């Protein structure tokens, strides 16, 4: 019997459609579990593949990291030695030069001569000078008075004295020495 037979009646066609639908439903019913199993199997396969890849790659990556570190370590040591012998002395001398520029200058010996000390010394010198001037003036006045007393005699005439005083007067000097004319 042909599916395209046009001489069928409507109930026959309906029955044929129902059978086709039932077969499709059976096929779907069988395909869904198979698809689920296939999906689960695929996911499990992917998981297993990732796990296998990780197990395969882990030791190789660890070895690559070890090799890279083994290669880099001596080169880093060489670079450190190069910096120590070339750059470090320059940096050190630059730091020393900067320290010299920053260091305050040594205090000079005149630092203790501040204004108060200089003022006190000035006052002391002025007082000493004034004292010396007063002493010299008193000494001069005293010497002059002694000279007058030595040349005057009591009871002589003052006029006679004045005439002779110019010739025979004893002279006294500022330093206190008494001299007579002709000596």
Secondary structure, 3 states (H helix, E strand, C coil): CCCCCCCCCHHHHHHHHHHHHHHHHHHHHHHHHHHHHHHHHHHHHHHHHHHHHHHHHHHHHHHHHHHHHHHHHHHHHHHHHHHHHHHHHHHHHHHHHHHHHHCCCCCCHHHHCCHHHHHHHHHHHHHHHHHHHHHHHHHHHHHHHHHHHHHCCCCCCHHHHHHHHHHHCEEECCCCCEEECCC
